[in-house]
Amino acid sequence: MILETLAVGPLQCNCSILGDETSREAIVVDPGDDISRILTILARHHLTVKQIVITHAHIDHIAGAQQLKRITGAPILYNQLDLPLVKLMDVQAGWLGIPTPEVAPPDANLTDQLTLHIPGIDATVLHTPGHTEGSSCLYLPDHSLLIAGDTLFAGSVGRTDLPGGNSTKLIHSIHDRILTLPDDVKVIPGHGPATTIGQERESNPFLQ
């Protein structure tokens, strides 16, 4: 599998590109900004985007999705429980002092246990509310990989003081849905460095 992760936008959101070397099809996760950089990586690997996945509808993760959709024609998927956050996009933009991006309801709902498929890649959706109501992770068991959004970070967890946040739900989501995965699963969080399930289970101070 081709895996490229780049930090995009003013908040350095981790955008992940998952591609298959044979079919040259790809899934782009959290294209929050810097669409030209994302397109450059796609072109370098000769990849065609088939799905655009948003882990949650905070502006730093979703802001570039509509632009990428217009260019590639790929549908946008996110959990519709985050639609209230989409309706607050002008407020979110105000927090950062940036123009309000174009956003829209999802083309498909990212429901729990949904399997996303392109040739060579299967990803299971794990609904992990807490950071937002619709927060979701993508688990790729064949590649021992979890795209965690802002639910879990290296040595930390997602903040819950923004609209839609709930600290009790967040900790339950992490313990019930994420820490049940094998220790060797690599975790790509929504911001910052990668980690592993085992490392976070053992040493994350928020999970002890």
C-alpha positions in Angstrom: 0.0 0.0 0.0 1.1 3.5 -0.7 0.8 5.7 2.4 1.6 9.4 2.4 0.8 11.7 5.3 1.3 15.4 5.1 0.5 18.2 7.6 -1.8 20.7 5.9 -3.2 24.1 6.8 -2.5 26.5 9.7 -3.2 23.9 12.3 -1.1 21.2 10.6 -3.8 18.6 10.3 -2.5 15.2 9.2 -3.9 14.4 5.7 -3.4 10.8 4.7 -3.3 9.4 1.2 -4.0 5.6 1.0 -3.2 4.2 -2.4 -3.0 0.8 -4.1 0.1 0.1 -6.2 -1.7 -2.1 -8.7 -5.1 -0.4 -9.3 -3.7 3.1 -8.7 -6.9 4.0 -6.8 -6.8 6.0 -3.6 -8.6 7.3 -0.5 -7.8 10.7 0.8 -8.4 11.3 4.5 -8.9 14.8 6.0 -7.9 17.1 3.1 -8.2 20.2 5.3 -6.0 22.5 3.1 -3.1 22.6 0.7 -5.0 20.8 -2.0 -2.2 21.6 -4.5 0.3 19.6 -2.4 -2.2 16.7 -2.1 -2.6 16.7 -5.9 1.1 16.7 -6.4 1.5 13.6 -4.3 -1.4 11.9 -6.1 0.2 12.7 -9.5 3.6 11.4 -8.4 2.1 8.0 -7.6 -0.3 8.1 -10.6 -3.3 7.8 -8.2 -7.0 8.4 -8.9 -9.0 9.5 -5.9 -12.1 7.3 -5.4 -13.2 8.4 -1.9 -12.6 11.5 0.3 -13.0 10.6 4.0 -13.4 13.2 6.8 -12.8 11.9 10.3 -14.8 14.8 11.8 -16.1 18.1 10.7 -13.7 20.6 12.3 -12.6 23.2 9.8 -8.9 22.0 9.8 -10.0 18.5 8.6 -12.8 19.3 6.2 -12.0 22.8 4.6 -10.5 21.5 1.4 -12.8 18.6 0.8 -15.2 20.3 -1.6 -12.3 21.7 -3.7 -10.8 18.2 -3.9 -14.2 16.8 -4.9 -14.6 19.3 -7.7 -11.2 18.3 -9.1 -11.4 14.5 -8.7 -15.2 13.8 -8.7 -14.8 11.6 -5.7 -17.6 11.5 -3.1 -17.1 12.9 0.4 -17.9 10.7 3.4 -18.3 11.7 7.0 -20.6 10.9 9.9 -23.8 13.0 9.6 -23.8 13.5 13.4 -21.3 16.2 12.6 -23.7 18.2 10.4 -24.3 20.7 13.2 -20.6 21.5 13.0 -20.8 22.0 9.3 -23.6 24.5 9.9 -21.2 26.3 12.2 -18.4 26.6 9.7 -18.5 30.4 9.7 -18.1 30.3 13.4 -15.2 27.8 13.1 -13.6 30.1 10.5 -13.9 33.0 12.9 -11.9 31.1 15.6 -9.0 31.0 13.2 -9.6 34.3 11.5 -9.8 32.7 8.0 -12.4 32.9 5.2 -15.3 30.4 5.6 -14.7 27.4 3.3 -17.3 25.8 1.0 -18.8 22.8 2.8 -21.7 20.5 2.2 -23.5 17.5 3.7 -21.7 14.2 3.0 -22.4 12.2 -0.1 -22.5 9.1 2.1 -22.8 8.7 5.8 -19.7 7.2 7.6 -21.5 4.8 9.8 -20.0 2.5 12.4 -18.6 -0.8 11.0 -19.0 0.4 7.4 -16.3 -1.1 5.1 -14.7 1.3 2.7 -13.2 -0.6 -0.3 -11.0 0.1 -3.2 -8.9 -2.6 -4.9 -6.2 -3.7 -2.5 -7.5 -1.6 0.5 -10.3 -2.4 3.0 -10.9 0.0 5.9 -13.5 -0.4 8.6 -15.1 2.6 10.1 -15.0 2.9 13.9 -17.4 5.5 15.3 -15.6 7.1 18.2 -17.7 10.0 19.6 -16.1 12.3 22.1 -14.0 14.9 20.3 -17.1 15.5 18.2 -20.4 13.5 18.0 -19.5 12.1 14.6 -15.8 11.5 15.1 -14.7 8.4 13.3 -11.5 6.4 12.8 -10.5 4.1 9.9 -9.0 0.7 10.8 -7.0 -1.2 8.1 -6.4 -4.6 9.6 -4.5 -5.9 6.6 -2.0 -3.1 7.0 -2.0 -2.8 10.9 -3.0 0.8 10.6 -5.4 3.1 12.3 -6.3 6.6 11.0 -7.4 8.1 14.3 -8.5 11.7 13.5 -8.5 13.8 16.7 -9.7 11.0 19.0 -6.2 9.7 20.0 -2.8 11.3 19.8 0.8 10.3 20.8 0.7 10.8 24.5 -2.6 12.7 24.5 -6.3 12.5 23.5 -8.7 14.8 21.6 -9.9 18.0 23.3 -13.5 18.1 24.4 -14.1 21.8 25.1 -15.4 22.6 21.6 -19.0 22.2 20.4 -19.9 18.5 20.2 -17.2 17.5 22.6 -17.8 15.1 25.6 -14.9 13.9 27.7 -16.8 10.8 29.1 -17.7 9.7 25.6 -14.2 10.2 24.4 -12.5 8.0 27.0 -15.2 5.3 26.5 -14.6 5.4 22.7 -10.8 5.0 23.1 -11.1 2.2 25.7 -13.9 0.3 23.9 -13.1 0.8 20.3 -9.4 1.6 19.9 -7.4 0.0 22.8 -9.0 -3.3 21.8 -6.9 -3.3 18.7 -3.5 -5.2 18.6 -0.5 -3.5 20.1 1.4 -3.3 16.9 -1.2 -1.3 15.0 0.3 2.0 13.9 -1.7 5.1 14.7 -1.8 8.2 12.6 -3.5 10.9 14.6 -5.1 14.0 13.3 -2.1 16.1 14.4 1.5 15.3 15.4 3.7 12.2 15.2 2.5 8.6 14.7 2.4 6.1 17.5 1.2 2.6 18.2 -1.7 1.1 20.1 0.7 -0.6 22.5 2.6 2.5 23.2 -0.5 4.5 24.1 -2.0 1.7 26.2 1.2 1.5 28.2 2.2 5.2 28.6 -0.6 7.6 27.6 -1.2 9.5 30.8 -4.9 10.3 29.9 -5.7 6.6 29.6 -4.3 5.3 32.9 
